[in-house]
Amino acid sequence: MRYALQRFVQFVVVFVLVTFGVLVLLRLGLDAPGDPARTMLGGSPSLEQIEATTKEFKLDENYFVQYWYWLKELVQGNFGYSVQNNLPVSELITTRVMTTVLLGFYAIVLALLISVPLAVYQAYRRDRAFDRAASGGTFLFVSVPTIVLATFVALIFVENLGWFPRIGDKIYPWEDFGAHIENFFLPTLTLTLPLAAIFTRLLRGDMSMTLQSDFVSLARAKGLSPARILWRHALRNSVFTLLTAVGVQLGALIGGAVVAEVFFDLDGLGSGLIIAVLSSDLFTVQAIVALLVITVVVANLLIDLLYSAIDPRIRVARALG
């Protein structure tokens, strides 16, 4: 109970700091200082429109009052109103959420499927030719910026091989699975490769240390097979860093999703956030940021719970407070 309360307090603090900071930065960065309603409306709005918008969204109040108004509406399920698009923000982002969710899910799953066996085999063959080659490859993918990687991916698979379309259509798997794979493969690959490289390097380092531990030496002395030692004993004791990396990389994944969605023309939350920022669509930016913060915090909470499932000692320590 105490642990759950601590995590909830941490979530509230992070959520308030990030979303309030975004509100302040957006107001400070408007093209018309002191008149956010004019920027929100765009074009050449009338004085009556400016006054009505200012009054409706409390834009003439201080930042704390504006934030309290927005937070109160958010708790009631109202994400605000996009004046530029003349739509409730909830309707505007609903069509984009699933695209980003699918890209993130595919990228993390594929990155784990690639990194775990690769890192385990690297640790097993440490300092051999395969380990050196794989380490060089992962270092390359960690170092290359997402936009550069997206360009090379498109050059290889679109321009040279012609296997995939340059511009993706937002087709979901329940609509047409084949077309969905065709349109989502390249942006997913763009996000997967750097993630897999990071996960591999972290897990390989932990596995290498674990394989030198006393309990591994004891398992070898008992005659356990290398496969059982690697997958059942060493991997289980090395997976905590990997789980932590998954949580930490969610933020970076969101940044990569922005590039992938814009580059491959997929309408997701990332590209929607860029459009909203450039058009000073205040409430849309705040709503998307709020969703992203909630996603990252909840995901990290689930990872914390996985720690307890993997290692009962953590569960006992938390129960004791």
Sequence and secondary structure as in RCSB ss.txt:
>XXXX:A:sequence
MRYALQRFVQFVVVFVLVTFGVLVLLRLGLDAPGDPARTMLGGSPSLEQIEATTKEFKLDENYFVQYWYWLKELV
QGNFGYSVQNNLPVSELITTRVMTTVLLGFYAIVLALLISVPLAVYQAYRRDRAFDRAASGGTFLFVSVPTIVLA
TFVALIFVENLGWFPRIGDKIYPWEDFGAHIENFFLPTLTLTLPLAAIFTRLLRGDMSMTLQSDFVSLARAKGLS
PARILWRHALRNSVFTLLTAVGVQLGALIGGAVVAEVFFDLDGLGSGLIIAVLSSDLFTVQAIVALLVITVVVAN
LLIDLLYSAIDPRIRVARALG
>XXXX:A:secstr
 HHHHHHHHHHHHHHHHHHHHHHHHHHHT SSTT HHHHHH SS  HHHHHHHHHHTTTTS HHHHHHHHHHHHH
TT   EETTTTEEHHHHHHHHHHHHHHHHHHHHHHHHHHHHHHHHHHHHTTTSHHHHHHHHHHHHHHHS HHHHH
HHHHIIIIIIS  S SS     TTT HHHHHHHHHHHHHHHHHHHHHHHHHHHHHHHHHHTTSHHHHHHHHTT  
HHHIIIIIIHHHHHHHHHHHHHHHHHHHHHHHHHHHHHTT   HHHHHHHHHHTT HHHHHHHHHHHHHHHHHHH
HHHHHHHHHH HHHHHHHHT 
